[in-house]
Amino acid sequence: MATEEITDRDRELAQQCVECKVCVSAREKPRSIAYWFVRLLERGICPACKAYKKVHGRAAHEAVRPE
């Protein structure tokens, strides 16, 4: 199974998603309008959301759970 290499550009775009107010709101409040909006965007419209999934291994709208 071939995996894609994570580039510096992917990391930059993923950082934009980490700092995005809409995406942060979606991760913090899964029952919000922002959550549903980000779910629709990450399907192929937003390159930052796609990069976030590639770098972090989870979708941009998924809540970050402490381990």
N, CA, C and O atoms as a GROMACS GRO file, in nm:
protein
  268
    1MET      N    1   0.084  -0.117   0.000
    1MET     CA    2   0.000   0.000   0.000
    1MET      C    3   0.089   0.124   0.000
    1MET      O    4   0.168   0.144   0.093
    2ALA      N    5   0.079   0.206  -0.100
    2ALA     CA    6   0.161   0.326  -0.111
    2ALA      C    7   0.096   0.441  -0.035
    2ALA      O    8  -0.023   0.466  -0.048
    3THR      N    9   0.177   0.511   0.045
    3THR     CA   10   0.126   0.627   0.117
    3THR      C   11   0.188   0.752   0.056
    3THR      O   12   0.302   0.750   0.009
    4GLU      N   13   0.111   0.859   0.057
    4GLU     CA   14   0.162   0.984   0.002
    4GLU      C   15   0.256   1.049   0.102
    4GLU      O   16   0.233   1.046   0.222
    5GLU      N   17   0.361   1.108   0.049
    5GLU     CA   18   0.456   1.178   0.133
    5GLU      C   19   0.398   1.313   0.175
    5GLU      O   20   0.336   1.382   0.094
    6ILE      N   21   0.418   1.349   0.300
    6ILE     CA   22   0.370   1.477   0.350
    6ILE      C   23   0.476   1.582   0.321
    6ILE      O   24   0.589   1.572   0.368
    7THR      N   25   0.438   1.682   0.245
    7THR     CA   26   0.532   1.787   0.204
    7THR      C   27   0.522   1.908   0.297
    7THR      O   28   0.433   1.916   0.381
    8ASP      N   29   0.616   2.000   0.281
    8ASP     CA   30   0.612   2.124   0.359
    8ASP      C   31   0.486   2.203   0.326
    8ASP      O   32   0.428   2.267   0.414
    9ARG      N   33   0.445   2.200   0.202
    9ARG     CA   34   0.322   2.270   0.161
    9ARG      C   35   0.201   2.211   0.233
    9ARG      O   36   0.113   2.285   0.277
   10ASP      N   37   0.196   2.079   0.247
   10ASP     CA   38   0.087   2.014   0.321
   10ASP      C   39   0.086   2.062   0.466
   10ASP      O   40  -0.020   2.089   0.522
   11ARG      N   41   0.203   2.072   0.526
   11ARG     CA   42   0.212   2.117   0.665
   11ARG      C   43   0.166   2.262   0.680
   11ARG      O   44   0.100   2.297   0.777
   12GLU      N   45   0.201   2.346   0.582
   12GLU     CA   46   0.158   2.486   0.585
   12GLU      C   47   0.006   2.497   0.574
   12GLU      O   48  -0.057   2.572   0.649
   13LEU      N   49  -0.051   2.422   0.483
   13LEU     CA   50  -0.197   2.424   0.466
   13LEU      C   51  -0.267   2.367   0.589
   13LEU      O   52  -0.371   2.418   0.630
   14ALA      N   53  -0.213   2.262   0.646
   14ALA     CA   54  -0.272   2.203   0.766
   14ALA      C   55  -0.267   2.303   0.881
   14ALA      O   56  -0.360   2.309   0.962
   15GLN      N   57  -0.161   2.381   0.890
   15GLN     CA   58  -0.150   2.484   0.995
   15GLN      C   59  -0.257   2.592   0.975
   15GLN      O   60  -0.310   2.644   1.073
   16GLN      N   61  -0.287   2.625   0.850
   16GLN     CA   62  -0.395   2.721   0.823
   16GLN      C   63  -0.527   2.667   0.876
   16GLN      O   64  -0.607   2.742   0.932
   17CYS      N   65  -0.550   2.538   0.859
   17CYS     CA   66  -0.673   2.475   0.908
   17CYS      C   67  -0.675   2.476   1.061
   17CYS      O   68  -0.781   2.497   1.120
   18VAL      N   69  -0.561   2.454   1.125
   18VAL     CA   70  -0.552   2.456   1.271
   18VAL      C   71  -0.589   2.594   1.323
   18VAL      O   72  -0.652   2.605   1.428
   19GLU      N   73  -0.552   2.698   1.251
   19GLU     CA   74  -0.577   2.836   1.293
   19GLU      C   75  -0.709   2.892   1.244
   19GLU      O   76  -0.749   3.000   1.288
   20CYS      N   77  -0.778   2.824   1.155
   20CYS     CA   78  -0.903   2.871   1.097
   20CYS      C   79  -1.013   2.875   1.204
   20CYS      O   80  -1.037   2.774   1.271
   21LYS      N   81  -1.077   2.989   1.220
   21LYS     CA   82  -1.179   3.005   1.324
   21LYS      C   83  -1.300   2.914   1.300
   21LYS      O   84  -1.358   2.863   1.396
   22VAL      N   85  -1.336   2.894   1.176
   22VAL     CA   86  -1.450   2.807   1.146
   22VAL      C   87  -1.417   2.661   1.180
   22VAL      O   88  -1.498   2.591   1.240
   23CYS      N   89  -1.299   2.617   1.141
   23CYS     CA   90  -1.258   2.478   1.168
   23CYS      C   91  -1.239   2.455   1.318
   23CYS      O   92  -1.275   2.348   1.369
   24VAL      N   93  -1.184   2.553   1.388
   24VAL     CA   94  -1.168   2.541   1.534
   24VAL      C   95  -1.304   2.528   1.600
   24VAL      O   96  -1.323   2.446   1.689
   25SER      N   97  -1.398   2.609   1.556
   25SER     CA   98  -1.533   2.603   1.611
   25SER      C   99  -1.597   2.467   1.583
   25SER      O  100  -1.665   2.412   1.669
   26ALA      N  101  -1.575   2.414   1.464
   26ALA     CA  102  -1.629   2.283   1.428
   26ALA      C  103  -1.571   2.173   1.516
   26ALA      O  104  -1.642   2.081   1.556
   27ARG      N  105  -1.441   2.182   1.547
   27ARG     CA  106  -1.379   2.081   1.633
   27ARG      C  107  -1.427   2.093   1.778
   27ARG      O  108  -1.441   1.991   1.847
   28GLU      N  109  -1.451   2.214   1.823
   28GLU     CA  110  -1.492   2.235   1.963
   28GLU      C  111  -1.640   2.209   1.986
   28GLU      O  112  -1.679   2.164   2.093
   29LYS      N  113  -1.723   2.237   1.885
   29LYS     CA  114  -1.868   2.225   1.900
   29LYS      C  115  -1.925   2.139   1.787
   29LYS      O  116  -1.966   2.191   1.684
   30PRO      N  117  -1.929   2.007   1.807
   30PRO     CA  118  -1.972   1.918   1.699
   30PRO      C  119  -2.120   1.928   1.661
   30PRO      O  120  -2.160   1.869   1.561
   31ARG      N  121  -2.199   2.001   1.736
   31ARG     CA  122  -2.340   2.016   1.699
   31ARG      C  123  -2.369   2.155   1.644
   31ARG      O  124  -2.484   2.199   1.642
   32SER      N  125  -2.266   2.224   1.600
   32SER     CA  126  -2.282   2.360   1.551
   32SER      C  127  -2.298   2.364   1.399
   32SER      O  128  -2.276   2.264   1.330
   33ILE      N  129  -2.338   2.479   1.350
   33ILE     CA  130  -2.348   2.500   1.206
   33ILE      C  131  -2.208   2.492   1.144
   33ILE      O  132  -2.194   2.443   1.032
   34ALA      N  133  -2.108   2.539   1.215
   34ALA     CA  134  -1.970   2.534   1.165
   34ALA      C  135  -1.928   2.390   1.136
   34ALA      O  136  -1.859   2.363   1.038
   35TYR      N  137  -1.968   2.298   1.222
   35TYR     CA  138  -1.935   2.155   1.203
   35TYR      C  139  -1.987   2.106   1.068
   35TYR      O  140  -1.913   2.043   0.991
   36TRP      N  141  -2.112   2.134   1.039
   36TRP     CA  142  -2.171   2.087   0.914
   36TRP      C  143  -2.111   2.160   0.794
   36TRP      O  144  -2.093   2.100   0.688
   37PHE      N  145  -2.080   2.287   0.811
   37PHE     CA  146  -2.018   2.365   0.705
   37PHE      C  147  -1.880   2.308   0.670
   37PHE      O  148  -1.848   2.291   0.552
   38VAL      N  149  -1.801   2.278   0.770
   38VAL     CA  150  -1.666   2.224   0.746
   38VAL      C  151  -1.675   2.085   0.685
   38VAL      O  152  -1.594   2.050   0.598
   39ARG      N  153  -1.771   2.006   0.727
   39ARG     CA  154  -1.788   1.873   0.667
   39ARG      C  155  -1.813   1.884   0.517
   39ARG      O  156  -1.762   1.803   0.440
   40LEU      N  157  -1.892   1.982   0.476
   40LEU     CA  158  -1.920   2.001   0.334
   40LEU      C  159  -1.796   2.054   0.260
   40LEU      O  160  -1.768   2.011   0.149
   41LEU      N  161  -1.724   2.146   0.323
   41LEU     CA  162  -1.606   2.204   0.259
   41LEU      C  163  -1.494   2.103   0.237
   41LEU      O  164  -1.429   2.105   0.133
   42GLU      N  165  -1.473   2.017   0.333
   42GLU     CA  166  -1.357   1.928   0.324
   42GLU      C  167  -1.375   1.817   0.222
   42GLU      O  168  -1.281   1.742   0.196
   43ARG      N  169  -1.491   1.806   0.164
   43ARG     CA  170  -1.513   1.702   0.064
   43ARG      C  171  -1.434   1.724  -0.064
   43ARG      O  172  -1.430   1.636  -0.150
   44GLY      N  173  -1.372   1.839  -0.078
   44GLY     CA  174  -1.292   1.861  -0.197
   44GLY      C  175  -1.275   2.007  -0.231
   44GLY      O  176  -1.201   2.040  -0.324
   45ILE      N  177  -1.340   2.094  -0.157
   45ILE     CA  178  -1.332   2.235  -0.188
   45ILE      C  179  -1.211   2.300  -0.122
   45ILE      O  180  -1.140   2.377  -0.186
   46CYS      N  181  -1.187   2.271   0.004
   46CYS     CA  182  -1.084   2.340   0.081
   46CYS      C  183  -0.953   2.260   0.084
   46CYS      O  184  -0.949   2.151   0.140
   47PRO      N  185  -0.847   2.314   0.024
   47PRO     CA  186  -0.719   2.242   0.026
   47PRO      C  187  -0.658   2.235   0.166
   47PRO      O  188  -0.583   2.142   0.195
   48ALA      N  189  -0.689   2.331   0.253
   48ALA     CA  190  -0.636   2.329   0.389
   48ALA      C  191  -0.698   2.213   0.468
   48ALA      O  192  -0.629   2.146   0.546
   49CYS      N  193  -0.827   2.188   0.448
   49CYS     CA  194  -0.893   2.076   0.517
   49CYS      C  195  -0.838   1.942   0.469
   49CYS      O  196  -0.819   1.850   0.548
   50LYS      N  197  -0.812   1.932   0.339
   50LYS     CA  198  -0.754   1.808   0.285
   50LYS      C  199  -0.614   1.785   0.341
   50LYS      O  200  -0.578   1.672   0.375
   51ALA      N  201  -0.536   1.892   0.350
   51ALA     CA  202  -0.400   1.881   0.404
   51ALA      C  203  -0.404   1.844   0.552
   51ALA      O  204  -0.320   1.766   0.598
   52TYR      N  205  -0.499   1.899   0.626
   52TYR     CA  206  -0.514   1.867   0.768
   52TYR      C  207  -0.536   1.717   0.785
   52TYR      O  208  -0.476   1.654   0.872
   53LYS      N  209  -0.623   1.661   0.703
   53LYS     CA  210  -0.650   1.517   0.711
   53LYS      C  211  -0.526   1.436   0.676
   53LYS      O  212  -0.498   1.333   0.739
   54LYS      N  213  -0.452   1.481   0.578
   54LYS     CA  214  -0.331   1.410   0.536
   54LYS      C  215  -0.224   1.414   0.645
   54LYS      O  216  -0.158   1.313   0.670
   55VAL      N  217  -0.206   1.530   0.708
   55VAL     CA  218  -0.101   1.547   0.808
   55VAL      C  219  -0.140   1.486   0.943
   55VAL      O  220  -0.059   1.418   1.005
   56HIS      N  221  -0.264   1.510   0.987
   56HIS     CA  222  -0.305   1.469   1.121
   56HIS      C  223  -0.378   1.334   1.126
   56HIS      O  224  -0.395   1.277   1.233
   57GLY      N  225  -0.419   1.284   1.012
   57GLY     CA  226  -0.482   1.154   1.007
   57GLY      C  227  -0.627   1.153   1.054
   57GLY      O  228  -0.681   1.046   1.081
   58ARG      N  229  -0.690   1.268   1.062
   58ARG     CA  230  -0.832   1.275   1.096
   58ARG      C  231  -0.892   1.394   1.022
   58ARG      O  232  -0.821   1.487   0.983
   59ALA      N  233  -1.022   1.390   1.006
   59ALA     CA  234  -1.090   1.497   0.933
   59ALA      C  235  -1.084   1.629   1.010
   59ALA      O  236  -1.069   1.630   1.132
   60ALA      N  237  -1.096   1.738   0.937
   60ALA     CA  238  -1.084   1.871   0.996
   60ALA      C  239  -1.195   1.901   1.095
   60ALA      O  240  -1.177   1.985   1.184
   61HIS      N  241  -1.309   1.836   1.084
   61HIS     CA  242  -1.420   1.863   1.174
   61HIS      C  243  -1.421   1.773   1.297
   61HIS      O  244  -1.497   1.798   1.391
   62GLU      N  245  -1.340   1.670   1.299
   62GLU     CA  246  -1.338   1.576   1.412
   62GLU      C  247  -1.276   1.639   1.535
   62GLU      O  248  -1.172   1.705   1.527
   63ALA      N  249  -1.339   1.619   1.648
   63ALA     CA  250  -1.290   1.674   1.774
   63ALA      C  251  -1.157   1.610   1.811
   63ALA      O  252  -1.136   1.490   1.790
   64VAL      N  253  -1.071   1.690   1.867
   64VAL     CA  254  -0.941   1.642   1.916
   64VAL      C  255  -0.962   1.595   2.059
   64VAL      O  256  -0.995   1.674   2.147
   65ARG      N  257  -0.942   1.466   2.080
   65ARG     CA  258  -0.964   1.410   2.214
   65ARG      C  259  -0.829   1.389   2.282
   65ARG      O  260  -0.739   1.326   2.225
   66PRO      N  261  -0.814   1.440   2.403
   66PRO     CA  262  -0.686   1.418   2.475
   66PRO      C  263  -0.672   1.270   2.512
   66PRO      O  264  -0.770   1.204   2.545
   67GLU      N  265  -0.551   1.222   2.507
   67GLU     CA  266  -0.526   1.080   2.540
   67GLU      C  267  -0.475   1.065   2.680
   67GLU      O  268  -0.449   0.954   2.724
   0.00000   0.00000   0.00000
